[in-house]
Amino acid sequence: MRHLPEPDPGTPDTRSATRFLFWLVRKQWTTMTLGAFWGVVWMVSQALMPAAVGRTIDAGVTAKNSGELWRWAAAVLALGCVTGVAGVLRHRCAVTNWLTASYRTVQLTARQATELGATLPSRIATGDVIAIGTADTSNIGSTMDVSARFTGALVSIVVVAVLLLAADLRIGLTVLIGVPLITALVGPLLKPMHRRQSEVRALQGRLTGRANDIVAGLRVLRGIGGEPEFAQRYRAESQQLRAAGVRVARVESLLESAQVLLPGLFVVGVTWLAARLAISGDITAGQLVAFYGYAAFLVIPLRTITEAWGRFLKAHVAATRVVTVLALRNPLRQGTESVPADASRTGPAAGTGALADTRTGVAFAPGTFTAVASADPAEAIDLADRLGRYRQAEGVTLDGVPVDALPLSRLRRRILVADNDARLFAGRLADELTPAANGVHCPIGAQRSPGQPIPPGQPTPSGQPTPISDPLVFSPTAALHTAAAEDIVEALPEGLDSAITERGRSFSGGQQQRLRLARALLADPEVLLLVEPTSAVDAHTEARIADRLARARSGRTTVVFTTSPLMLDRAENVVFLVGGRAVAEGRHRELLATVPAYRATVTREED
């Protein structure tokens, strides 16, 4: 039994949609070849059936020869058995080809989405990515499915043509001319169908993205009264998609009709010609039956050929979208191993954590607790993304080394950006909060024994915080306490062993924020960048978090992007951004007294 998906999907050919489809064929050439073989056997055995029936009539019934009758009857039975067995094996290979191509496409897309990381949403709409994992993979897989029947159809038409030419030249030439003619008549319908399917695919991706946005922000939309507006937009776009779908259906209905009508007319014509020849005595009764059988059988391969073309067009549209995603490159995937030794180390002792950005003019001293306030929240988010290298970070340095020169995997371990877009995953809450950094694992409920190193930021007996080189990370209990999230765990029926839903939907917005903060603290990064970590909690809880966060992260570089007075008041230093530049810096109370724009931003008053 074959296990799907494959461990390694491989490196696709993304130069064009057609090359990508052929690459998929090459990747599964064994089952594709086997499927084509059984498809040929399945179709040819059916093509030979009319000949065997005709011989049974002529050699057995007409000649009244019981021996020949039994012999050709046995041949008909054998062909029927071969058709049945070959049909089962062909179908098995076809389904395998379908699933393999679909799974491989999903694997490639998922791997690419992971590779693109934070740059994906700005380059590809969410709806397009979702549509690839649903409709596009199915369309690509169905092309691999029909390939076995398509090969058998081509070979069987050749076999029937040879048999007809051998029996009667006129009927044989009729088949040889008629089959390409029918295919040519269907051809003009394929181009408009391809164009309209491309239109539907684009609208489908846009509508899926709209639905995803509505679901993700439903609570916010209801809070600001925007749900009817978004529902109206979704309704309008869904009607556009419906209209486009109807246009595709019109062409598809014509194609389906042509697939029945044209082969049907062809059967009528061949049967009429054979009947005329039988009346004139040019062919026998058995041959007349055989010719009718050939004509009736040809409907199957002719419909298969037109069906295959239709599926290929759908697959080509789907593959175009897939290739568009797979051809993207992550602009952040740079950096080199040739960096100073201090910058290459990871973990608690990786460096001092001095972070600076020449473009905005901000610099964060190592081991300090700094707050960044901005009159425009988008500027603060942009700065956080640049400092964490989630977008182009020219001018940003860590310990004097440009972050663009650092290997991204190492940078991610040294700098953690925690914002409100982070997700809580389904499963045990304990699994979500169990720390694992630099190979150090603190099981849930672990207690520090006498003589055991004290977690970073906690006071030693001398009253001084532990050095940042201490390898012990936060315990879940300490992280939950810092994030003021103990009450969340206590309210759960099984505490940390309780299962949480996808995205933590069973928690309120404030509870999700506190759990995300606890998870970020457990990672214990050298530099922690928090974007509005308390925007959804009440003032009392926010004050406790601000006090505890400053103590817990003592000796570590921590930057909080916020305009909350409670958080700003606990910061050692506050940087004020205006127009993407640092225009003021100092303690919160000093800036309130001396910088009117800062005061207006923090107090929400008019300047």
Order of alpha helices (4+ residues) and beta strands (2+ residues): alpha-alpha-alpha-alpha-alpha-alpha-alpha-alpha-alpha-alpha-alpha-alpha-beta-beta-beta-alpha-beta-beta-alpha-beta-beta-alpha-beta-beta-alpha-alpha-beta-alpha-beta-alpha-beta-alpha-beta-beta-alpha-alpha
